[in-house]
Amino acid sequence: MAEGLAEAGASVVLCARRQEWLDETVSEFRERGFKAAGVLADVSKPEDVERLVAEAVSNFGSVDILINNAGISWGAMPEDMPLEKWQKVLDVNLTGCFLMAQAAGREMLKNNSGSIINIASIAGLTSSANGPFYAGYVASKAGLIGLTRELAASWGRRGIRVNAIAPGFFHSRLADAVIDIYERSIQENNVIPRIGKEGELKGTVVFLASDASSYITGQTIAVDGGMTV
């Protein structure tokens, strides 16, 4: 998603909790001629969020687009879910997204303009008796879809649009632990019978970030190969 925005001409500030992943991506982007900076931060920590947004403004002058993509998960049956794991998932996936939207939104309100894109999940729209079973993740993503609507309603008349994307299964560090288990089912049952490919979220992100979607707010777009049809 960051690559798609950079290719479209955006200056990007990347955030990660691990320096090695952050440095590698920032270096790659700069080698390709993109304007990119990196900030080490944990979005569940308010002080990290404030520093991240301040550094974005310091680097590029304003915050025009926010992609709320930080996320973690923990798989367990509900009766076995450790409370600390439930809480950690909610802290990152939902509270972290609120903190980022709050801090970035304060900057956007100064210019009466901005686009916030929350990365939810089809897990926030539908569930399966065959799993995966991850109550905290599902609750966080459903909550994020509700937060998207509320922020859109709160800030729409002040120039900020807020939308969400609900991806299906894509390869990532987070998803790869369960994709192999469910890929056969996806191939058999999905309208487009495969896992999402690298780059297939770019178009939706760039669309929602740009003036091409200037009359769209409060919406959740599923990019899932028809899984939720």
N, C-alpha and C positions, 0 to 999 in steps of 0.2 A: 504493500500500500504506500509506504514511504517512497519507494522507487517510482511508482506511478505518478505521485505528486511532483517528485523532483523532475521527472521526464516532462511534465507539463509546465515546468518553470518555477515551481515553488522552492523557496529556501526552507530547508527542513531541520528541525532539532529532534534528534533521536534520543530516546530515554531507555535505559536498561539498568538492571541491578548488578550485572556482571561486567566488569571492565573489559575483559577479553572479547566478549561478543560485541560490545559497543564500539571499541576501537577498530575492530576488523571491518565493521559495516561503514563507519564514518570514513575510514581510509579508502574503502572501495568506492564510495560515493564521490569523494573528492577527486579520485583518480579519473572518474568518468566526467568530471567537470561540473558536478552538482555543487550547489552551495549547501553545505551541511555542517552541523555542529552536534556534539554529543554531550549528554549530561547524565551522570550516574545518579540514580534516584529510585526510591521505593515509593510508589504512589499511595501506599497506605499510611505514610508518615506526612502529616501536614507541613512540617518544616521542609521536607524534601520537595514537596509540590510547590511551595512558595518560591524556593530557590530555583527550581526548574523553569517556572514561568518567568521569573526575573532574568534569568540567563538568556531565555529566548528573546525577550524584549531587548536586552543588552546587545545581543548578537545581530538582530535583524530589525529592531525598531518597533515591532508590533506583533501581536498574535492575531492572525486572521482565520486560522483553521486549527481545530483540535481533533485528533483521532484518538479516542479513548480505547486503546487496544490492550492494555495490561490485563493479564488474567492468569489465574492458577486454578487447579482443581484437586479434588480428593475423592477417590472412589470407595464407597462402602455402602452396604445395605443400611437403611435408615436406623434400624435398631442397633447397629454397631458403629454408627458415625461418632467419632470422638468430638466432643464439643469444641475443643481447641482447633480442630481442623475445619469444622463448620465455620467458626468465627473468622479464621484466617482467610478462607475463601471469600466470605462476605466483605471483610476488610479491604481486600485488594479489588475484587471484581465489581463491587457496588459502591462502597464508601470511597474507595480510591477514585472511581470515575466521577463521583460527586465532587470530591475535593479538587480534581483536575478541572472539571467544568466550572466550578465556583471561581477558582483562581484565574483561569483563562477567560471566563466570562466577564470578570471585572475589567480586564484589559480590553475586551471586545466592546464593552459598553461605552468606553471612552470614545470610540469611533462610530458607535451605533451600527456596527457591522461585524459579521462573523458567521462561521459555519462550524458547528460541533457535530462530529459523527461518532456515535457510540457503537462499539463492536459488541453486539449481543451474540446470540446463537440460536439455531433452531431448537436447542434445548430449552429455551425460554418460551417456545411456542407449542412444543409437542413432546411427549414422552413415549417410551416403549416398555412393554412388559418383559421384553428380552434384554433390557438394559441398553447402554451402560447405566449403572446406578450411582448417581452422584448428586445427592439432594442439595448440598450447598451450592454447587455450580448452577444447577437448574434454577434454584431460588434467586441466585444473584443475577442471572441473565433475564429471568422474567421481571425482576425488580428493575433492571436497567432499561427494559422496554417501557415500563411505567414511568421511570424517571425521564426518559426521552420525551414522552408526551408532556409531562409536567414542565420541564425546562422550556420546551417549545412554546407552551402556553404562557409561561412567565415572561419570556424574553422576546417573543415574536414581534410585539409592537415597538420594540427598542432595537430592531435591526438584526437580531441573532436568530439564525435558523438552527434547529436541533433535530437530527434524524439518526436512525440506527440501521445497521446492517446485521442481518442474522445469517452468518455463514452455515453451510452444512459441513460435511467432513472434508477438510483440507489437511495435507501433510504439514505438521509442525511439531516442535518439541512437545507441546502439550497433547496433541491429538494422536501422535504415533503410537502411544501405549495401547490404544484401543482400536485403531483403524484396522489392523490386521484381523482382529476378531470379527469385525462387521463388514469388511469389504465385500465378501461374497454375497451377503444380504443386499448390500447397496447395488451390486451388479445385477442382482436378480429383480429387485423391486423398484429402484429409482427410475424416474422418467428418463433422465439422462444417466445411463447405467455405469457410472464410474465415480471415483473420487475427484474432487475439484483439483484443477491444475494450478501450478504457480502462475501468478499473473491474472487469474480470473476474478480477483477482487479489485483490480486496478480501475477498471472502467466505472464501477459503481462508486468508488471512493472519489475519483476525479469529478464525476458528475455531481455528486452531492456537495463537494467542496466548491464548485464553480457556480457562476451565474446561470449556467444551463438549467439549474434546479431552483431558480430564485423564487418559485411559487410553491415549493414543497417544504413542509416542516411537520414535525411530530410523527413521521412515518417510520416504519420498520420494513426494510426490503430484504426478503429472503434470497440468498444466493446459494442455492442448495441442489441444483440439478433437478428440481421438482420433487424433492423428498417430502415436502409438506403439502403437496397438491392433494 
